[in-house]
Amino acid sequence: MTLTVRVIAPDKTVWDGTADEVILPSITGQLGILSGHASLLTALDTAVMRVRAGKDKWTPIALMGGFAEVDNDEVTVLVNGAELGEKIDREQAQKEFTEAEQKLATTSTDSRQEQIRANQAFKRARARLQAAS
């Protein structure tokens, strides 16, 4: 049996198809989803979701946080933003990751807001780079 998977961002549907397996980046760790999985609702971290459609064909998708619902072999992922790994320019993603890493390292510990923004930018850049790799 297969799963029906939909990844929906505010501006577009990033993935709508079937899959044999899905790995979700929940805020408590990675969740593997196969057909027959128990129903669940989970918050997602800014990280990479992986979809296996075919024997060894994994598709990485960079997610920018959101929620996932699993019910009756349907996986619905609602996110703030998402990008297919194959559509990400790896060199640009590497540059953005390096910049975000440097900004995070040099952010003042006095400003909590600055730290949060730098950390979020770092997580977004890391997810994009990992999905592009």
C-alpha positions in Angstrom: 0.0 0.0 0.0 1.0 3.6 -0.5 0.6 6.9 1.3 -1.0 10.0 -0.2 1.2 12.9 0.6 0.5 16.6 0.3 2.9 19.4 1.3 1.1 22.7 1.3 2.7 26.1 1.8 0.7 29.4 1.9 1.7 30.2 -1.7 1.8 26.8 -3.4 1.4 23.0 -3.2 5.0 21.7 -3.1 4.2 18.0 -3.3 1.0 16.2 -4.1 1.4 12.5 -4.9 1.9 9.0 -3.5 4.8 7.7 -1.6 6.0 4.5 0.1 7.6 6.2 3.1 7.9 9.6 4.6 10.4 10.9 7.2 9.1 14.0 9.0 11.2 16.4 11.0 9.0 16.8 14.1 10.1 19.0 16.9 10.8 16.0 19.0 12.9 14.1 16.4 12.5 12.3 13.1 9.3 10.4 12.5 9.1 7.6 9.9 5.7 7.1 8.4 4.6 4.0 6.5 1.2 2.9 5.3 -0.9 1.7 8.2 0.6 4.2 10.6 -1.4 5.3 13.6 -3.2 8.7 13.3 -1.2 11.6 14.7 -0.8 15.3 14.6 2.7 16.8 15.1 4.5 20.1 15.0 7.3 20.2 12.5 10.7 21.8 12.9 12.6 23.8 10.2 14.4 20.9 8.6 14.3 18.4 5.8 11.4 16.1 5.1 12.2 13.1 2.9 9.7 11.3 0.7 10.4 7.9 -0.8 8.4 7.3 -4.0 9.8 4.2 -5.6 12.3 1.7 -4.6 15.3 4.0 -3.9 14.0 7.4 -5.0 14.2 9.8 -2.1 13.0 13.4 -2.6 14.2 15.9 0.0 12.0 18.9 0.8 13.2 21.8 3.0 10.4 22.7 5.4 10.2 26.0 7.3 8.2 24.7 10.2 4.5 23.8 10.4 2.3 20.8 11.2 1.7 17.4 9.9 -1.4 15.2 10.2 -1.3 11.4 9.5 -4.7 9.7 9.1 -5.9 6.7 7.0 -2.7 6.6 4.9 -2.9 10.3 4.1 -0.1 12.6 5.2 -1.0 16.3 5.1 1.9 18.7 5.8 1.0 22.4 6.3 4.1 24.6 6.5 5.1 28.2 6.5 7.3 27.6 3.5 8.8 24.6 1.6 11.2 24.0 -1.3 12.0 20.8 -3.2 15.7 20.0 -2.9 16.1 19.7 -6.7 15.0 23.3 -7.2 17.5 24.8 -4.7 20.8 26.2 -6.1 23.4 24.4 -4.0 26.1 27.1 -4.3 23.6 29.8 -3.2 22.4 27.6 -0.4 26.0 27.0 0.8 26.7 30.8 0.7 23.6 31.5 2.7 24.4 28.8 5.2 27.9 30.2 5.7 26.6 33.7 6.2 23.9 32.6 8.6 26.4 30.5 10.6 28.7 33.5 10.9 25.9 35.8 11.9 24.8 33.3 14.6 28.3 33.1 16.0 28.7 36.9 16.2 25.2 37.7 17.5 25.2 39.5 20.8 24.0 37.5 23.8 22.4 40.6 25.2 19.6 40.7 22.6 17.3 37.7 22.8 15.4 38.8 19.7 18.6 39.0 17.7 19.6 35.5 18.8 16.2 34.1 17.9 16.3 35.7 14.4 19.8 34.5 13.8 19.0 31.0 15.0 15.9 30.8 12.7 17.9 32.1 9.7 20.6 29.5 10.5 18.0 26.7 10.6 16.4 27.8 7.3 19.8 28.0 5.6 20.8 24.6 7.0 17.5 22.9 5.8 17.9 24.4 2.3 21.5 23.2 2.1 20.7 19.7 3.3 17.8 19.4 0.9 20.0 20.6 -2.0 22.8 18.1 -1.2 
